[in-house]
Amino acid sequence: KHIIVSSTKASQMNTFRNGSISLFRRIKSGQAKRALATSSSEPLVKTELYDMHVELGGDMVPFAGYELPVLFKGDNGGVMKEHLWCRDDGKAAMFDVSHMGQIRWHGKDRAEFLEKIVVGDIKGLAPGSGCLSLVMNASGGIIDDTVITNAGDFIYMVVNGATKFGDMKHFKEQMEAFGGDVTMEYLEDSMQLLAIQGPGAAAAVAKILPAGFDLTNMAFMTGADTVLDGIEGCRITRCGYTGEDGFEIAMPASSTVSIASKLLEDPTVNPTGLGARDSLRLEAGLCLYGNDIDGNTTPIDGALGWTMGGPKGRRRLEGGFLGAEHILTPEGKLKKSVKKRVGIMGMKAPAREHTEIYDATGEKMIGEITSGTYSPCLKRPIAMGYVETGMHKAGTEVMLKIRNKMQKAQVTKMPFVESHYYRVPE
């Protein structure tokens, strides 16, 4: 079952139900289960892998309206072990990310329409190429972050699970105003999505790809329709949320269990939950929507100006997307912002969301933490947050108010752990 909405029929579409989420804050299973609560009264959706997760020892929690594993119990389970497995040479982590929203855009004006709602150069994407982009509101704030790929006959978009229904309501409203030839096809749960991440991801995925599929020359942020383990109608994108090489693979719901089972036959592949997904992305300096960016955050605040391209790039010079006048000058320069997203290290105790950040004297509050955890790789607390512009340079001494006690810390560059995104050999 798919939902298809065209620009001319958008006003007839039923209102999308809202997604709601309370985000992961703790890496201990008991705390994580309390934090991963959903305020929705609607029944939780089970992905196609629900029974497999339970059989594998998955500790199931509500997340974005779905029941998903926060961690797995067993010899290689638990947030710490799952996290380190994903970074280990020759190994790969498998995540169920079927809660995320998969959308296909059709119609001759599809790229033109998308450039009105996101900041990226969609018209300039070569067939098979993709980009991380930002869905914008009229005030220059970020509605969501999304990966968009030119799939040739259509444009393939993946949005966050917690925001997908709000996103689509926004898209419908913009389609009504646009009036061109564009159609949105929401795949609902008919297509499931798995992420395979880690140094061993390519070797693991190669075992279910057709003979001759050229992973060596498949660049990061590119994708293709393909066959997986003999199953037609699948798609593979080289991207991820961990800082490692990796892939997101989409497949028909009816084939999800067989494909996941085939991947897990490989002893280098470990089932991995939401807990490690959160700590991995934080080590990689990546934002979690709703924590680190939201509708009141501009791309400049969030150090995401690069998603609009360089100073002489077409999107910077032309603008044309919602809210552009709030973040770009007529010459395409980035407007100044009052706060900046930064990394924070040096504190002795983990600094959680909403922890207050003060200047070195401890007298003036200059910002707050938006995400924080204990880094399994660095074996020390790490965090990201926002500070006043001028206090954002690496090495700036700050104080954090943790449990009513001031702790010394420093602003630092991100990522906290070196990224290993794939590069095609020259």
Rosetta blueprint (number, residue, H / E / L):
1 K L
2 H L
3 I E
4 I E
5 V E
6 S E
7 S L
8 T L
9 K L
10 A H
11 S H
12 Q H
13 M L
14 N L
15 T L
16 F L
17 R L
18 N L
19 G L
20 S L
21 I L
22 S L
23 L L
24 F L
25 R L
26 R L
27 I L
28 K L
29 S H
30 G H
31 Q H
32 A H
33 K H
34 R H
35 A H
36 L L
37 A L
38 T L
39 S L
40 S L
41 S L
42 E L
43 P L
44 L L
45 V E
46 K E
47 T L
48 E L
49 L L
50 Y H
51 D H
52 M H
53 H H
54 V H
55 E H
56 L L
57 G L
58 G E
59 D E
60 M E
61 V E
62 P E
63 F E
64 A L
65 G L
66 Y E
67 E E
68 L E
69 P E
70 V E
71 L E
72 F E
73 K L
74 G L
75 D L
76 N L
77 G L
78 G L
79 V H
80 M H
81 K H
82 E H
83 H H
84 L H
85 W H
86 C H
87 R H
88 D L
89 D L
90 G L
91 K L
92 A E
93 A E
94 M E
95 F E
96 D E
97 V L
98 S L
99 H L
100 M L
101 G E
102 Q E
103 I E
104 R E
105 W E
106 H E
107 G L
108 K L
109 D L
110 R H
111 A H
112 E H
113 F H
114 L H
115 E H
116 K H
117 I H
118 V E
119 V L
120 G L
121 D L
122 I L
123 K L
124 G L
125 L L
126 A L
127 P L
128 G L
129 S E
130 G E
131 C E
132 L E
133 S E
134 L E
135 V E
136 M E
137 N L
138 A L
139 S L
140 G L
141 G L
142 I E
143 I E
144 D E
145 D E
146 T E
147 V E
148 I E
149 T E
150 N E
151 A L
152 G L
153 D L
154 F L
155 I E
156 Y E
157 M E
158 V E
159 V E
160 N L
161 G L
162 A L
163 T L
164 K H
165 F H
166 G H
167 D H
168 M H
169 K H
170 H H
171 F H
172 K H
173 E H
174 Q H
175 M H
176 E H
177 A H
178 F H
179 G L
180 G L
181 D L
182 V L
183 T E
184 M E
185 E E
186 Y E
187 L L
188 E L
189 D L
190 S L
191 M E
192 Q E
193 L E
194 L E
195 A E
196 I E
197 Q E
198 G L
199 P L
200 G L
201 A H
202 A H
203 A H
204 A H
205 V H
206 A H
207 K L
208 I L
209 L L
210 P L
211 A L
212 G L
213 F L
214 D L
215 L L
216 T L
217 N L
218 M L
219 A L
220 F L
221 M L
222 T E
223 G E
224 A E
225 D E
226 T E
227 V E
228 L E
229 D L
230 G L
231 I E
232 E E
233 G E
234 C E
235 R E
236 I E
237 T E
238 R L
239 C L
240 G L
241 Y L
242 T L
243 G L
244 E L
245 D L
246 G E
247 F E
248 E E
249 I E
250 A E
251 M E
252 P E
253 A H
254 S H
255 S H
256 T H
257 V H
258 S H
259 I H
260 A H
261 S H
262 K H
263 L H
264 L H
265 E L
266 D L
267 P L
268 T L
269 V E
270 N E
271 P E
272 T L
273 G L
274 L H
275 G H
276 A H
277 R H
278 D H
279 S H
280 L H
281 R H
282 L H
283 E H
284 A L
285 G L
286 L L
287 C L
288 L L
289 Y E
290 G L
291 N L
292 D L
293 I E
294 D L
295 G L
296 N L
297 T L
298 T L
299 P L
300 I L
301 D L
302 G L
303 A L
304 L L
305 G H
306 W H
307 T H
308 M H
309 G L
310 G L
311 P L
312 K L
313 G L
314 R H
315 R H
316 R H
317 L H
318 E H
319 G L
320 G L
321 F L
322 L L
323 G L
324 A H
325 E H
326 H H
327 I H
328 L E
329 T L
330 P L
331 E L
332 G L
333 K L
334 L E
335 K L
336 K L
337 S L
338 V L
339 K E
340 K E
341 R E
342 V E
343 G E
344 I E
345 M E
346 G L
347 M L
348 K L
349 A L
350 P L
351 A L
352 R L
353 E L
354 H L
355 T L
356 E E
357 I E
358 Y E
359 D E
360 A L
361 T L
362 G L
363 E L
364 K L
365 M E
366 I E
367 G E
368 E E
369 I E
370 T E
371 S E
372 G E
373 T E
374 Y E
375 S E
376 P L
377 C L
378 L L
379 K L
380 R E
381 P E
382 I E
383 A E
384 M E
385 G E
386 Y E
387 V E
388 E E
389 T L
390 G L
391 M L
392 H L
393 K L
394 A L
395 G L
396 T L
397 E E
398 V E
399 M E
400 L E
401 K E
402 I E
403 R L
404 N L
405 K E
406 M E
407 Q E
408 K E
409 A E
410 Q E
411 V E
412 T E
413 K L
414 M L
415 P L
416 F L
417 V L
418 E L
419 S L
420 H L
421 Y L
422 Y L
423 R L
424 V L
425 P L
426 E L
